[in-house]
């Protein structure tokens, strides 16, 4: 008889319960603690403030914009990998993995130089005549989106490469023989085959962007407040831990619902057939 694999999963399950499930359960329980015992006052205090709701929407908006940006950048790179030879493929993989080997804090502070008034973006705009004086993209949503796209770009490139590596080039050859042009081949053949990788990348990018406290605080600044910064303010400045727990739960539910929706789409039988 074949032995069960349950004993090998037991250590992983124990670690998950101790270091993930239990702290999460404590967080949820703490979010319901009020002055008079168990209540919903923390959630009503958060949801009743229009500023907090705007911060939640800004966090979702940042994640969506980053997903769009990384998609527009990641698809051409993945297609270049698919059409290249072995040496070029190794270079693309190497360049995609290098940013992931560098600390997120280091990359964030490097972007301070890039987005500053004397940085390359400002100098390029001056040289091209788009502006008459140096400009700074620091503490702007545009600068933050650019930074998050560079930081999270490998999270969408690698799933796309993994999916395209299994694509048979005879499919595109057959479409070209049938008279399809490059754009039609991409839209009708390659894009449907790339959807599982795209959905996986969207999940990773959105989750990473919406929870990136350091980058949001350094590049976004005090004028662009997002949910992780709001939680930090309640914990480290106002010391209102129950309200901070409620905000964290709202962040988990809002972003988690989007991630679950993407996961459900990714598990659709038609997409699974392409994977």
GITA-V939149 format. One record per residue. N is the residue number from 0. SS is DSSP state (@ for helix, = for strand, . for the rest). PHI is phi in whole degrees, 0 to 359 (NA if undefined). Layout:
# GITA-V939149
n=N ss=SS phi=PHI
n=N ss=SS phi=PHI
This chain:
# GITA-V939149
n=0 ss=. phi=NA
n=1 ss=. phi=283
n=2 ss=. phi=287
n=3 ss=. phi=286
n=4 ss=. phi=271
n=5 ss=@ phi=301
n=6 ss=@ phi=301
n=7 ss=@ phi=283
n=8 ss=@ phi=275
n=9 ss=@ phi=301
n=10 ss=@ phi=301
n=11 ss=@ phi=295
n=12 ss=@ phi=295
n=13 ss=@ phi=296
n=14 ss=@ phi=296
n=15 ss=@ phi=295
n=16 ss=@ phi=292
n=17 ss=@ phi=288
n=18 ss=@ phi=256
n=19 ss=@ phi=232
n=20 ss=@ phi=295
n=21 ss=@ phi=296
n=22 ss=@ phi=300
n=23 ss=@ phi=294
n=24 ss=@ phi=296
n=25 ss=@ phi=295
n=26 ss=@ phi=299
n=27 ss=@ phi=296
n=28 ss=@ phi=297
n=29 ss=@ phi=292
n=30 ss=@ phi=290
n=31 ss=. phi=265
n=32 ss== phi=278
n=33 ss== phi=236
n=34 ss=. phi=293
n=35 ss=. phi=252
n=36 ss== phi=109
n=37 ss== phi=286
n=38 ss=. phi=199
n=39 ss=. phi=256
n=40 ss=@ phi=295
n=41 ss=@ phi=292
n=42 ss=@ phi=290
n=43 ss=@ phi=294
n=44 ss=@ phi=293
n=45 ss=@ phi=286
n=46 ss=@ phi=288
n=47 ss=. phi=279
n=48 ss=. phi=261
n=49 ss=@ phi=301
n=50 ss=@ phi=297
n=51 ss=@ phi=296
n=52 ss=@ phi=295
n=53 ss=@ phi=294
n=54 ss=@ phi=296
n=55 ss=@ phi=298
n=56 ss=@ phi=294
n=57 ss=@ phi=295
n=58 ss=@ phi=294
n=59 ss=@ phi=295
n=60 ss=@ phi=298
n=61 ss=@ phi=299
n=62 ss=@ phi=297
n=63 ss=@ phi=293
n=64 ss=@ phi=297
n=65 ss=@ phi=293
n=66 ss=@ phi=299
n=67 ss=@ phi=297
n=68 ss=@ phi=297
n=69 ss=@ phi=293
n=70 ss=@ phi=294
n=71 ss=@ phi=295
n=72 ss=@ phi=273
n=73 ss=@ phi=284
n=74 ss=@ phi=298
n=75 ss=@ phi=299
n=76 ss=@ phi=294
n=77 ss=@ phi=295
n=78 ss=@ phi=292
n=79 ss=@ phi=298
n=80 ss=@ phi=300
n=81 ss=@ phi=293
n=82 ss=@ phi=272
n=83 ss=. phi=267
n=84 ss=. phi=278
n=85 ss=@ phi=296
n=86 ss=@ phi=294
n=87 ss=@ phi=296
n=88 ss=@ phi=297
n=89 ss=@ phi=297
n=90 ss=@ phi=295
n=91 ss=@ phi=296
n=92 ss=@ phi=297
n=93 ss=@ phi=297
n=94 ss=@ phi=292
n=95 ss=@ phi=286
n=96 ss=@ phi=274
n=97 ss=@ phi=305
n=98 ss=@ phi=300
n=99 ss=@ phi=288
n=100 ss=@ phi=273
n=101 ss=. phi=255
n=102 ss=. phi=301
n=103 ss=@ phi=300
n=104 ss=@ phi=294
n=105 ss=@ phi=296
n=106 ss=@ phi=296
n=107 ss=@ phi=296
n=108 ss=@ phi=289
n=109 ss=@ phi=295
n=110 ss=@ phi=289
n=111 ss=@ phi=298
n=112 ss=@ phi=292
n=113 ss=@ phi=294
n=114 ss=@ phi=271
n=115 ss=. phi=290
n=116 ss=. phi=294
n=117 ss=. phi=257
n=118 ss=. phi=281
n=119 ss=@ phi=296
n=120 ss=@ phi=294
n=121 ss=@ phi=297
n=122 ss=@ phi=293
n=123 ss=@ phi=293
n=124 ss=@ phi=295
n=125 ss=@ phi=294
n=126 ss=@ phi=295
n=127 ss=. phi=275
n=128 ss=. phi=81
n=129 ss=. phi=283
n=130 ss=. phi=214
n=131 ss=. phi=264
n=132 ss=. phi=212
n=133 ss=. phi=301
n=134 ss=. phi=238
n=135 ss=. phi=237
n=136 ss=. phi=262
n=137 ss=. phi=293
n=138 ss=. phi=63
n=139 ss=. phi=235
n=140 ss=@ phi=294
n=141 ss=@ phi=299
n=142 ss=@ phi=298
n=143 ss=@ phi=292
n=144 ss=@ phi=295
n=145 ss=@ phi=300
n=146 ss=@ phi=296
n=147 ss=@ phi=293
n=148 ss=@ phi=297
n=149 ss=@ phi=293
n=150 ss=@ phi=291
n=151 ss=@ phi=263
n=152 ss=@ phi=303
n=153 ss=@ phi=300
n=154 ss=@ phi=291
n=155 ss=@ phi=254
n=156 ss=@ phi=293
n=157 ss=@ phi=296
n=158 ss=@ phi=297
n=159 ss=@ phi=295
n=160 ss=@ phi=297
n=161 ss=@ phi=297
n=162 ss=@ phi=288
n=163 ss=@ phi=294
n=164 ss=. phi=297
n=165 ss=. phi=261
n=166 ss=. phi=278
n=167 ss=. phi=278
n=168 ss=@ phi=293
n=169 ss=@ phi=295
n=170 ss=@ phi=294
n=171 ss=@ phi=289
n=172 ss=@ phi=297
n=173 ss=@ phi=295
n=174 ss=@ phi=294
n=175 ss=@ phi=292
n=176 ss=@ phi=297
n=177 ss=. phi=284
n=178 ss=. phi=104
n=179 ss=. phi=283
n=180 ss=. phi=280
n=181 ss=@ phi=302
n=182 ss=@ phi=292
n=183 ss=@ phi=291
n=184 ss=@ phi=298
n=185 ss=@ phi=294
n=186 ss=@ phi=284
n=187 ss=@ phi=260
n=188 ss=@ phi=245
n=189 ss=@ phi=288
n=190 ss=@ phi=300
n=191 ss=@ phi=300
n=192 ss=@ phi=288
n=193 ss=@ phi=274
n=194 ss=@ phi=303
n=195 ss=@ phi=301
n=196 ss=@ phi=292
n=197 ss=@ phi=297
n=198 ss=@ phi=296
n=199 ss=@ phi=297
n=200 ss=@ phi=295
n=201 ss=@ phi=299
n=202 ss=@ phi=297
n=203 ss=@ phi=295
n=204 ss=@ phi=293
n=205 ss=@ phi=296
n=206 ss=@ phi=296
n=207 ss=@ phi=293
n=208 ss=@ phi=292
n=209 ss=@ phi=292
n=210 ss=. phi=249
n=211 ss=. phi=276
n=212 ss=@ phi=292
n=213 ss=@ phi=298
n=214 ss=@ phi=295
n=215 ss=@ phi=298
n=216 ss=@ phi=287
n=217 ss=@ phi=282
n=218 ss=@ phi=277
n=219 ss=@ phi=288
n=220 ss=. phi=76
n=221 ss=. phi=285
n=222 ss=. phi=280
n=223 ss=. phi=244
n=224 ss=. phi=260
n=225 ss=. phi=234
n=226 ss=@ phi=302
n=227 ss=@ phi=302
n=228 ss=@ phi=291
n=229 ss=@ phi=296
n=230 ss=@ phi=295
n=231 ss=@ phi=298
n=232 ss=@ phi=297
n=233 ss=@ phi=291
n=234 ss=@ phi=277
n=235 ss=@ phi=268
n=236 ss=@ phi=248
n=237 ss=. phi=268
n=238 ss=. phi=56
n=239 ss=. phi=259
n=240 ss=@ phi=293
n=241 ss=@ phi=300
n=242 ss=@ phi=293
n=243 ss=@ phi=298
n=244 ss=@ phi=295
n=245 ss=@ phi=296
n=246 ss=@ phi=297
n=247 ss=@ phi=297
n=248 ss=@ phi=294
n=249 ss=@ phi=298
n=250 ss=@ phi=298
n=251 ss=@ phi=298
n=252 ss=@ phi=291
n=253 ss=@ phi=292
n=254 ss=@ phi=288
n=255 ss=@ phi=295
n=256 ss=@ phi=295
n=257 ss=@ phi=294
n=258 ss=@ phi=294
n=259 ss=@ phi=294
n=260 ss=@ phi=296
n=261 ss=@ phi=295
n=262 ss=@ phi=295
n=263 ss=@ phi=295
n=264 ss=@ phi=295
n=265 ss=@ phi=294
n=266 ss=. phi=270
n=267 ss=. phi=299
n=268 ss=@ phi=299
n=269 ss=@ phi=289
n=270 ss=@ phi=288
n=271 ss=@ phi=298
n=272 ss=@ phi=294
n=273 ss=@ phi=278
n=274 ss=. phi=290
